[in-house]
Amino acid sequence: MFALLVHLSVLSLVQGSFLPADKAVRLFQHDANDLIVLFLGDTQYHFPCTRFNTDCKQRSKDCRERNGIDINSHMINKTGLTGDAIHRLEQECIKIESNFANEVQRKSIFDLNRNLSNKPAAMVINGDLTNYGLLEQLDLFKDEWLTMPIPILPGLGNHDYENNVNDCVANQCANRMLYWFVKYARDHGLKLDYEKSQEFLIKSVYRGSFAYAKDLCNKKGDVCVHLIQLNNRPDYVRHIRAVSDWDVQGSYQWLLRDLNSIRNRSQPIFINLHNHSPQAGDRLRALLENWIEQPENESVNLRIAVLYAHWHDEHSIGDKCIAGYNIPHIFVGSVPNNRYTVMKFSSNADSVEAFLLSSRHNLPTQITQNANLSWNRC
């Protein structure tokens, strides 16, 4: 009887806000000692919505028709317009879409947090916080996302400090994002992989991968997950000359050192990055194979997952067989497609339950997939 009352109470709480009801009950009915973590990517002020995000595309329809912009945010008739004029008109419509998509995503997450009796320990944002690293874009991210009532663990993506290199005055866009990232990490107790030195006692030089790791635990400290953030992609290497110099290194060696430093290797290990490209994925797979096959890991029930964003249309869970283990690989969802992921680490069972959610304007958030992550032998 008590279980039924709890079930009905939870169902009443979420009715109309999260659907379908059976999956919503699984999401919101949890033990007080469960650990809950949110994952998403690509807040990316200002980037257009995906074509599948029909609510968002409808919001910019008047702007696009008025300015002769197609559904992909490109001008159809460019006759007599300068490149700057075209860019301004396109950006006018794109900003409407980007601001709207971010608003819809934040509202859904705010409602989720408000309805959860056990609040999320963190929200991991896997890269592309901005589209270009402009001051306006970073300020919007800080004002709108960093004021959410959930601790945020960010990563940088290709749009934050790769695509804008040598394409922004004095590389100030990439410099701005990296400098902010270093300061944010310092202010929030995140130990980034970098060293700072001085060049001729004038210019600061930062060298490293800027990756980091953090253990998240429930209040009792008996349910934990080891979160790793590799940023853009682990093979990204670039020297960026700006007000400060940034010698960006790959993160494979740092990742191996971090994996070797983990004391409790039976706890879930979630490796986050932005762009899981084929080349980066192949090398990451080889590194994980070698690490899993180390003698000290033979008797350990390893639970590793790889999470990423970048491709805005994608939102899915799949397995890859690595060194005899099924390793979940998860597209966590993007803001331009209004998708995100919730992980529930159970306190009373050796399981991790994943929920893929789709935010919608003035409609219930849809739970599109619900699955228990599996680390069976393959």
N, C-alpha and C positions, 0 to 999 in steps of 0.2 A: 504494500500500500504506500509506504514512504517513497519508494523508488518511483511509483506512478505519479505521486504528487510532485516530486522533483521534476519529472519529465514534463508534466503539464505546465509547471511554473516556468520552466525554460522555454517551452514552446510558446507560451503566452508572451514571454518577454521579447522574443525575436520575431513573432508573427508580423508579417508585413514589412519587415526590414531586411531579412535574409531568407532566401529560398533556394532549393526546396526545403520543406519543413524537416524532413528526416535527416538531411545533412546538416541543417542548422542546429538541430538538437545535438548532434555529435560534436559540432564545433563549440557550442556554448556550455554543454554539460561536461564538466571536468572536475578532477580532484583539485583541492586547494593547493596542492604541492606540485601540480603540473607546471612545466616551464613552457611559455608561449613566446615565439619569436616570429616577426613579420619580415617578408622579403619582397623587394620590388626593384625596378630599375628605371632609368631614363625619365626623370622629372623634366629635364632637358628644355628649360626655357630658352628660346622659343623655337619649337619644332612642330610641324603639322601633325595632326592626328592621323592614324591609319585610316584607310578607306573603309575598313570594317566598323569603325567607330561612327556609326550613322548619326547618333545624337550630336556628336561634336561637329561633324561635317554640316549638319543642318544649321548649327549655330553660326557658322561662317558663310552660309549660303548667300545672304544679301550682300556681304562684302565682296565675295567672289564675283557675283553677277555684276555688281556695280563697277568693279575694276577689271573685268575681263579675265579673271583667274579661273583655271580649271580645277577639278577636284584634287589634283596633285599639287595645288598651290603654285602653279606656273602660269605666267601670262600667255594668253592665246594670241592676241594681236599686239605686237610690239612697235608698230609703225609710229615713227616720229618721237619715240621716247628714249631718253638716255638710259644707260645701265643703272645709274643711281635712282632714277625715277621708277624704273621697273622694280628694283629691289625694295623701295619704300612701299609701293603698292602691294607687293607680295607679302612683305612683312606685316603690313596692317592686318591682313586676313589671317596670317599664321599666328599672330599674337592672340587674336580672338580664340582660335582653336586651342593653343597651348595653355592659356590662362583658364579656359573652360575645363579642359581635361584634367589639369592639376586640381582645380576646385572640386570636380566630381570625385576624384580619387581620394582627396583629403577628407571629404565629407563621409565617404564610405568607411574609411579607416577610423575616423573620429567616432562614428556610430558603433563600429566594432569594439573599439576600446571602451566606450561608455557602457556597452551591454555585457562585456566580459567581467565576471566577478574577480577573476584572476588576471591582472593586467599584464600586457606583453612586457617582457624584460627588455626588448630592444626592437628597433626597426632597421634592417639592413638595406641600404640603397646602393645597388651594384652599378654605379657609374653613370656617366652622362648626366650630371646634375644640371649642367647648362648646355646650350647648343654651341657656344663660342667662347665662353669665359668673359663676356662683357660685364661691366659693373652692374648694369641694370638686371641682368640675368642672375648673377650671384646674389644680389640683394633680394630679389624675389624668392630665391631658394631659401635664403636665411630667414626672411620674414614669414614665409608661408609654411615651410616644412620644419625648420628648427624650433618653431613655437608650438609644434604638436606636443601633446602630453605623453609622449613616448620617447625614451632615449634613442638617439639615432646614431648608427654606425655607418658612415658613408664610405664610398670608394670613388675613385676618379675613373672616367671613361675616355674614349678616344676624342670625343668632342670637347673635353675639358682641357687636355694638354697634349694632343697629337695633331688633330686636324687644323688647329689654329697656329701651329708653329710656323714661323716665317710668313705668316699671312695676317699679322696683326702688328700695329706700330710698336717697334722695339720689343716684340714678343710679350707685351704687357698682359695679354689675355691669359696665356699659359702661366706666366709668372704670377698673376693674380690668383689663379686657382690653386697652384702649388703652395704659394705662401699662405693662403687661407687654410688649406688642408693641414699644413704643418702646425699652424697655430691652433686649429680646432683640435687636432690630436693632442697637443700639449695641454690644452685647457681641459680635456676630458680624459686624461690619463691613458691615452693610447700611445704605445711605444712604436713609432714608425722606424722602419729600416733605412736609416740615413745617417750621414755624418756631415757636420757643418764646419767649414774652415774659411779662412780669409785669403783673398788674392791681393797681394800688394797692400794689405791692411786697409783696403777700401771696399772691395766687392765681396759679398758673401757667396760662398760656393757650397751647394748642397749636392751630396753624392749618395745614391742608394736607390733601392727599388720602391721605397715608401710603402711597402707592404706592412701589415701588422696582424696580430692575433689577439684574441680576447676570450677568456672563459666566461660564459654566462651560466649562472646557477639559480635554482629556485631559492626561496627564503631559508629553507632548511639546509641547503648546500649539498643535498644528496642526489640531485638531478642536475647534470651540467652538460653543456655542449661547448666544444672548442671551435670557435669561429675564426676563420682565416680570411683576410682580405688581400687579394693580389692586385687590385685595381684593374687598369685597362686590359692588359693581357700579360702573362708572365714572360713573354719574349720581347716586350717593348723596350727598346734601348734608344736613347736620344740625348744629345747635348743641346740644351736650350740656353742661349745667351740673352739675358735681359738685364733688368736692374740688379738682379742676382743671377748667378749662373746655376743651372740645374743639370746635373749629370745623371740622367735617369738610367738605371741599370735593370737588367732582367731579374726576376724574382725566384728562379728555380732553386738556386743555391740557398737563398734565405728560407724557402719553403722546406727544403730537406732538413736544414738545421732545426727549424721549428718543429717538424714532425718528430725528429729524434729527441727533442726536449720534452715531449708530452709524457707525463708520468702515468696517467691512467689512459691507456690506449684503447680500452674497451668502451669509453664514452664516445658519443657521436662526434665526428670531425667533419665540419662543413666548410669546404673550400669555396670561397666566393671570388669571382672575377667578373669583368664586364663582357669581353669579347672572347668567346670560346672558339677561336678560329681553328680550322683543321690543322695548321702547322703547330700552333700552341697546344692544341688538344693532344696531338701525337706525342709531343715531348712530355706533357704532363702525365699522360698515360704511362710512358716508359718510366718516369720518375716514381709514380705510385707502384708500378709493378716491382721495381727494385726494392722499394721500401717495404712493401707488404711481404716480400720473400726473405727479408732479413730474419736470421734465426730467432731473435728476441721477439718476433711477431708471430711465430708459428702457432703458439698456443693461445693467442689473443683473438677474441671475437671482434674483429675490426668492423666498425660502422662508419664508412666514409661516404660523403655525398659531394657532388660538384654542382654549384649553382651559378647561373649567369643570366645576362640580359641581352642588350644590343639589338637583337632582331625583334622589332616592335610587334610584329604579327604573332610571334610565338608565345605559347604558354602551355607547357606540357611536362610530364614526368616520364622518363624512360630509364632503362637500365643498360649498362655496358659491363661486359664481363672482363674484369681486370685481375690478373693473377689468381683466378679461381673464385673471385667474389663478384656478386652482383653489386655494382656501384651505381646508385641513383644519380642521374644527370637531369637537372631541372632548369627549364626556362622559367624564371620567377615572375615574369610579366612586366609590362611597361605602362607608364602613364599615358603615352599617346594612344594606346589601345585599352586603357582603363582596366588593367589586370594586375593582381598581386597575389601573394602566396602567404599562407599562415601555416606554421609548424607547431605541433603540440607534442612535447616530449613528456611521456607519461611517467608518473611517479610510482605507479603500482604494476608496471609491466615493462619488459624490455622492448619498447616499441616507440616509433615516431610516426605520427599521423599527419599527413599533408592535406591541405585544403587549397584549391585553386579558386580564386574569387574574381568576379567580373563586376565592376562598379557601373552604375547606370544613373543618369540624371532623373531625379524625382520618381525613381522606381526601385524596388527592392534589389539589393545586391544579390547576384546569382552565384551560388557555389557550383561551379561547373564540373569539378572533380574532387573526389575524396578518396584517399588511398593510404594504406599503411606501407611505409617504406620497408623494403625487404633487403636483407643482406645475406640471402641464402648462397650456398656454394653453387657455382655454375660450371 
